Amino acid sequence: MIDSAIVGLGRWGRGHVKSMQLAGEARPLRFVRAIDPVLDAHRAFADEHGMQLSASLDDALADPKIRAIVLCTPHSLHRPQVEACARAGKAVFCEKPLALNLEDARAMIDACRQAKVPMGVGHLRRFWPSTEALKQAIVAGEIGELLHVEGHFSNEHSNNVVGGWRESPAESPAAGLTGAGLHIVDAFTLLVGPALSVHAHVVERKPPPAPLDTIAALYRLDAGGGRQVSGMFASVRASPLYWRIHAFGSRGSIEALGEHEVVRHASGVAPVRTTLPPREAMRHQLEMFARAVRDEADYPIPFPDLLATVASFEATVKSVETSRTVEVTRT
């Protein structure tokens, strides 16, 4: 079992702890340290889950028992924290987005490569059974030549999560892009390939707190071999939870609805709806990270994909800011 530290005990950090600690002896990774600057707010939680609580990342970096560190911290802190983990020889798992710009993402990846420490990034929706089913169908040619992808992710966070990084223009630019839309952008990277260009816009009806806004974007995506695929996505921060990724091909289409459901469409027949076996995706991605820490397998999101998603994200923010089509920096 890999002794680890969790940095940041907000909603998502606590979710990671529960996903591992509640797995009992079957867990490949256990959190024995917790780092958060607001000690009093998290002391009871740390005690409940058997973690030593302190305020500084340095405490975990200096602990020889700690082999891996999971970062659930503000995005602007990721680069110095990942680089510090690499210097200390600690494997590091970083919540998405890895970075808000390509320069920082490259620096983090280079630091981990040079230190020869594993790095994982929490693009959770890649580990959903429905996303994996879409990828398998596309690779197998089930829908013919891939022509177009669409994605939508709304999550009602503007009503349910008040304050914090989601309401900070510096930490969460372009309305719902950072908190929700980035998952769609990363799904496009996975299902098709890196973005070539993007044109995006935000419509704002009410600023934070409890913002009412939407973001929509059009992409040209590089499918390899000189082939391009169109893509579009939207996110509404105030609308109830809804997730859909739809891939359209020359012989049919397939869509993912939520974590466990896919719908196949073909000419002349009724849509076929399939419910996939459930999976604890948050636990699964940490299990994949633990395999990388044990040098059993690479973490299943390769560095080129991480860079492509950050490049697409950065270009989307620029497009919103300039109201122009933006060419995506090649990685």
N, C-alpha and C positions, 0 to 999 in steps of 0.2 A: 504494500500500500504506500502511496506517495504522500508524504507529509507536505502540506501546502498552506499558503496564506491567501486570504481574500482581502482585497484592498477596496474599501467602499462598501458600506452596509446599508445602502438605499434599497429600494424595492427590488432591483435586479440582482444586487449582490446577495441579498437574503434569499432570493430564489435559487441562486447557485448553491448556497450553503445547504438549503433544504434538499435540493435534488441529490446531493451527495450524502449528507449525514443520515438522511432517512433511508438510504439504501443499505445501511448496516454493513455487515462484513463483506457484502458483495461489491462494495464500492472500490474502485481502483485508486481513488484519490480521496484524502480526508483533509478537512480544514482544521488545523491546530492553532493557527494564528489568525486574528482579524485586525485590520488596520482601518481606523476612521478617526478624523480629528475631533469629532463630537462624541467623546467617550460616554458621557452620562446617558445619552439617548440610546446607546447600543449595548450597555453593560449587561442587561438582563438577557438579551438575545445571545450574546457571546457566551455567557455562563450556561444558558440552556443547551447550547450545542458544543460545549466543551472546548471553547477557543480562548486562547490568551489574547486579551484586547490591549492594544496600544495605539498611539496617535501617529507614529511615523513609519513610513515605508522602510527607513533605514533599519528598524528593529527586525523586520523580516529578512532583509538582505544580509544582515550580520548573523542570522541564526543558521548554523551549519545543518540543522535537521531539515530545514525548508529546502525542498528541491524544485518547487514550482510555485508561481505566483499568478493569481487571477485578478485582473484589473477591471473594476467596475467604477470607474472614475470619470470626471468631466473630460471631454474629448481633447481639450487644449492641454491636458496634463499627460496624455498618452506618450508623446515622444520622450520627454525626460524620464518618465517612469520606465518605459520599455528599455531605453538605453541603460538606465541604472541596473535593471534586472540582468541585462546581457553582460554588463561589466562584472556583476557579481556571480555570473555563471549559473543563474537561475532560469529554468524554462519559464516562459511567460505566455499567458492566455489573456488577450485584450478584447474587451467588448467592442462591438461596432459603434460608430465607424472607427476604423483603425486610426484614421487621421482626417483632418478637414482639408488637407491639401496634399498634392503628390510629393512635394519636397520632403515633408515630414514622414510620409509613408515609406519613401525610399530610404531615408535615414534609419528608420526603425528596422526595416528588413536587413539593411546592410550591417547594422549592429549585431543582430542575431546571427546572421551568416558568419561574420568574422569571429564571434564568440563561440560558434558552433553549439548554440542552444536552440531547442525547438520553440517555435512561436505558433500559436493558434489564434484565430480571430472569431468572435462570436456571431457569425452570420447564421443565426438560429434556423431560419426558414429553409436553408439548404438541407437541413436534416429532417425536415418533415417528409413523411412517406409520400404525400401527394406531389411534392417537388421532385423527389427521386423518380416517381412514376412518369412524370412529364419528360424528364431527361432521358430515361430509358426508351420511351416511345419515340422521341425525336431521333436518337442515335440509331434505333432499329429501323428507321424509315417507315414507321407505322402510318404517318400522316403524309408520306411523300416528301417532296422538297419543301423545306421550311421557308415560309414567305413572310410571316408577320407574327409578332407577339404583342399581347396586351396585358397590362397588370393594373390592379387596383387594390389599395390597402387603406382602409379607414379604421380608426380605432377608438374614437371618442375620448382621447387623452385630454383634449382641451377642456372637457367638462369634469373629468375624473382625476386628473393630476394637475394640481395647482402649484405654481412656482417651480423652482428648480431649473435645470438646463434647458428644458423644452420651451421656456419662455424667454430665453436669452438669445438675441440675434447673433451674438458671437459664437455661442456653443451650438445653436440650432438654427442655421440660416435657411431661408427659402421655405418658410411655413412648415408643412408636414414632411418635407424631404428628409430631414435628418433622423427624426424619430420613427417614421413609418416608410416613407418612399424609398429610402436607401435599400430596404429589403427587396423591393421590386427591381431597383437598378442592379443589385447583385444577382437577382434571379436571371435577368437578361444576360449578364456576363456568363453565368453558368449554362444557360440553355442555348445561347447563340454564340456569344463572343464579345470582345470589347466594343464599346461605342466609338463611332467615328465622328458624329456630330449630334448636337441637341439644340432644340428650341423649346424653351420652357417659359411659363408665366404663372404668376400668383394672383389670385383675386381675393382681396381682403375686405371683409365686411365689418369686422370688429377686431381691434388689436388686443393683445393680452392685457389683463388676465382673461381666461376663458375665451380665446380667440375664435372667431368665425372666419375661416379662410379655406381656400382650395389651391392646390398646385396641380398643373397638368404639363406634360412634356412629350415631345416627339423626338424619336431617335433614329439615326441610321446606324446599324450594327454590322460588324464585320464577322461573317460566318465562315471565313476562310476560303481559300481557292478562288479569290476574286468575287465571291458571292456576297451580296448585301441583303440584309433583312430589315424591314421597318419595325418600329416598336413605339408604343405609347403607354403612358401610365398616368394615373391620377391618385390623389390622396386628399381626403377630407378629414380634418382633425376632430370635428365635432360630431361626425356621423357615427352610428353604432358600428361595432366591429364587423368588418367584411374583408375577406381576402379572396382574390381571384387572379390566377395567371392562366392565360389562354394562348396556346400556340396553334397557328393556322398553317396548313400545308396544302400541297397541290392535290392530295387525295383525301383530305379530311382534317379534323382538328381535335384537340384534346385540351381540356381545361381542368385546373385544380381549384377546388372550392374548399377553403380552409385546410386543415392539416391532413385529413384522412379521406377526402372524397375526390374522385376524378370522374369526368364525364367525357365520353368519346362520341364524336359526331362524324357520320359518313353519309354519302349520298344514298337516298332511297330507303334508309332504315331509321328507326327511332333511336334517339340518343341512348347510349348505354352508360348507366351510372354505377360506379363501383365504390364501395366503402372499404378502405384498407385497414389492416390491423393497426391498433393504436401503438404509439411509441412515446416514451418520455424524452422528448427531443433535447431538452436542456441537459439532462443527464447523459444522453448519448453523445453530444458533442464534447463533453468533458471526458467521457470514456475514450473517445478518439484522440483527444489531447493527451491523455494518460498513456496511450499506446506510443505516441511520439516521444514522450518523456522517457519511456522504457526502451526506446530505440527499436520498437517492434514494427513500426510503420510510420510513414510520413503523415502529418496532419492532412486531412483530405481536401483542404482548400489551398491550392498552390500559390506561391508568391505572385506569379503573373496575374492571376485572377484578383488577388488583393489589390494590386496596383491598378488594374483596369477599372475596378469598381470605384476606387478613390478618384481616379482621373475623370470618370464619368460624373461622379458626384460634384467634383470641383467645377467642371464645365457647366453642369446644370445650374449651380449657384450663380456662376457668371452670367449665364443666359437670362436668369431671372433679373439680375441686377441691371443688365444692359438692354433687355428686351430685344435681343438679337440671337441669330443662330451662331453657335459657338463650335468651332472644331475642337475635338477632344485631343489632348496631348497623348501621343503614342507612348506606350510604356515598353 
